[in-house]
């Protein structure tokens, strides 16, 4: 994944868990995250944010996102728990074999 994608994914998982624990997920899986809040928390430009989020969705299948609501639409995000579990299992297997990719 790399440092940037891992950092963003970790923050999205944290946000997901925050809303899940409070029963605030929309349709039991979606949460809202403002672009401005991402910029503040992640300290990266909106272009890098978009590229990172798109890669996590399209290249790795780890997240979902979509625009919802009226104008202006809001960005909603969800974690692909199945893909995340597969990633963790792969990383555990790699660690056990001592085969890290650098």
C-alpha positions in Angstrom: 0.0 0.0 0.0 2.6 2.5 1.0 2.7 5.0 3.8 0.2 7.5 2.4 -2.5 4.9 1.5 -2.0 3.0 4.8 -2.3 6.3 6.8 -5.5 7.3 4.9 -7.0 3.8 5.3 -6.3 3.7 9.0 -8.0 7.1 9.4 -11.0 5.9 7.4 -11.2 2.7 9.5 -11.1 4.9 12.7 -13.9 7.1 11.4 -15.9 4.1 10.4 -15.5 2.5 13.9 -16.4 5.8 15.5 -19.7 6.0 13.7 -20.4 2.3 14.0 -20.0 2.3 17.8 -22.4 5.2 18.0 -25.0 3.7 15.7 -24.5 6.5 13.2 -23.7 4.6 10.1 -26.1 5.2 7.2 -27.5 1.9 6.0 -25.2 0.2 8.5 -22.1 0.9 6.5 -21.8 4.5 5.2 -20.3 7.6 7.0 -19.8 11.2 5.9 -16.3 12.8 5.9 -15.9 16.4 4.9 -13.1 17.1 2.4 -12.0 20.1 4.6 -11.7 17.8 7.6 -9.6 15.4 5.6 -7.2 18.2 4.6 -6.9 19.2 8.2 -6.4 15.7 9.5 -4.2 14.3 6.7 -2.2 17.4 5.8 -2.4 16.7 2.1 -3.8 18.5 -0.9 -7.2 17.6 -2.3 -5.5 16.3 -5.4 -3.5 13.8 -3.3 -6.6 13.0 -1.3 -8.5 12.1 -4.4 -5.7 10.0 -5.9 -5.2 8.1 -2.7 -8.9 7.5 -2.1 -9.4 6.4 -5.8 -6.4 4.0 -5.5 -7.8 2.5 -2.3 -11.1 1.9 -4.1 -10.1 1.0 -7.6 -6.6 -0.6 -7.2 -7.2 -2.4 -3.8 -11.0 -2.5 -3.4 -10.6 -1.6 0.3 -13.1 1.2 0.4 -16.2 2.5 -1.3 -17.2 6.1 -1.7 -20.1 7.9 -3.4 -21.8 11.3 -3.4 -25.1 11.5 -1.7 -27.8 14.0 -0.9 -28.9 17.3 -2.4 -26.8 20.1 -3.7 -24.1 20.3 -2.6 -23.7 16.6 -2.4 -21.6 15.1 0.4 -19.0 12.3 0.1 -19.9 9.2 2.0 -17.4 6.4 2.6 -17.5 2.7 3.6 -14.9 0.1 4.4 -14.9 -3.2 2.4 -14.5 -5.4 5.4 -14.0 -8.6 3.4 -11.1 -7.1 1.4 -9.6 -5.6 4.6 -9.7 -9.1 6.2 -8.0 -10.6 3.2 -5.3 -7.9 3.4 -4.7 -8.6 7.1 -4.6 -12.4 6.5 -2.1 -11.9 3.6 0.1 -9.6 5.8 0.0 -12.1 8.6 1.0 -14.9 6.2 3.9 -12.8 4.8 5.1 -11.9 8.4 5.0 -15.5 9.4 7.1 -16.5 6.4 9.4 -13.5 6.8 8.9 -12.4 3.3 8.4 -8.6 3.5 8.3 -6.6 0.3 10.4 -3.5 0.5 
